[in-house]
Amino acid sequence: MIDLNHIDDLARRLSGLVPPSLRESRDEMQENFRAVLQSGLGKLDLVTREEFDVQRAVLLRTREKLDALEQAVQWLEAELARGDAPDNATH
């Protein structure tokens, strides 16, 4: 979920940029800015920080497993190249 404090802050800053002649309706404009920002951000395909952190942890574990598998394959390839594979030792 998007932090509403950030949206409120951005809406306040946007309403502060309004020319002085239009400042009488500043509160109304700030609410409109806030509603537009919430609506626009709500349509984006965003994930929560928690979801991001979970997927990051999954990716790190997957990368560790991949590294271990790459090392095992390199070792097996080296064994095969030397001719010390288990199948060759029994023949």
N, C-alpha and C positions, 0 to 999 in steps of 0.2 A: 504494500500500500504506500502511496505517496504521502510524504510528510506535509500536512496542511500548513504548518508554520512557515515552511519555505514558500508555499503558494501565497499565503497571506503577505509575507514580506515582499515578494515580487509584485503582488497587486498594489501594495502601498507605494513601492518605488515607481511603478507605472503611473499611478494616479498623481504622484509628485511631479511627473514630467508634463502634466497637462498645463497648458497656458493659464496664467492668472485669471483671464476673463472667463474661463470655464470652471474655475475652482469651486463655485457655489454648489455644483452637483458632484463634488469630489467623492463623497461617501458612496453615492450611487454608482459612480464610475468605478470606484474601487471594488464594489461588490460585483459589478459586471466583469471587470478584469478577472476577478477571482473565479467567477463561474465559467468564463471562457477558458481560463487556464486549467481548471479542474476537468472540464469536459474534454479539452484537447489532450491532456495528459492521460486521462482515463481511457482514451481510444488507442493509445500506444500499447504495443505488446511488450510490457515490462515485467520483470520478475522482482520479487522482494529481495532484500539483502540476505535474508535467511536462505531463500532458495538458491541464490547465487553462491553463498558460502558452502552449502551442501554439495552443489555440483562441482565446485572448485575442489573440495575434498575428494570427491569421487574421481575426478580427473587426476589428481595427484597420486591416488592409490593405483589407478590404472597405469599411469606413467611408470611407477615403481615396478609393477608387475611386468610391463613391457620391457623395461631395462633388464630385469632378471631373466626373462625369456630370451632376449637378445644375447646375453652373456652365455646362457646355456647352449644356444644354437652355435655360437662361435666356438665354444669348447668342443661340442660334438663334431663340428666341421674340422677342427684341428685334429681330433682323434681319428676321424676318417682319413684325413690327409696323411697321417702318420702310419695308417694301416693297423692301428691298435683297436679297431672297432670290435665289439664282442663277437660278432658273426665271423670275423676273420680269425679270431683266436681259436675257435673250435674246429675250423676246417684244416 
